[in-house]
């Protein structure tokens, strides 16, 4: 997977963890 996609996924995961 492209690096940009991996970074985007990390940011989404961090956002989801912070919201919970």
C-alpha positions in Angstrom: 0.0 0.0 0.0 1.2 3.6 -0.6 2.7 5.4 2.3 0.1 8.2 2.0 -2.7 5.6 2.5 -1.0 4.1 5.5 -0.6 7.6 7.1 -4.3 8.3 6.4 -5.3 5.0 8.0 -3.2 5.8 11.1 -4.8 9.2 11.5 -8.3 7.7 11.2 -7.4 5.1 13.8 -6.1 7.7 16.2 -9.3 9.7 15.7 -11.5 6.7 16.4 -9.6 5.8 19.5 -9.8 9.4 20.8 -13.5 9.6 20.1 -14.2 6.4 22.1 
